[in-house]
Amino acid sequence: MSTTEKPRGRQQRPNRTELIAAWSRIRDAADKGSIPASALLIALSENKPFVSCREFFV
């Protein structure tokens, strides 16, 4: 028997599994040398806003 996940509605917080998966993806990207992922980890861990600098380097 297979079950399908119901899509979340608007303004609903992600569940714990989704948060763990998102942190894991960010950490994996940072481990592979992604500078934006590393900056995001630092900003999130220090509870600071994250601003992408991509527009400055284009």
Protein Blocks (a to p, Z undefined) as FASTA:
>chain_A
ZZddddddehiacdfklmmmmmmmmmmmmmnopaklmmmmmmmmnopacddfklmmZZ
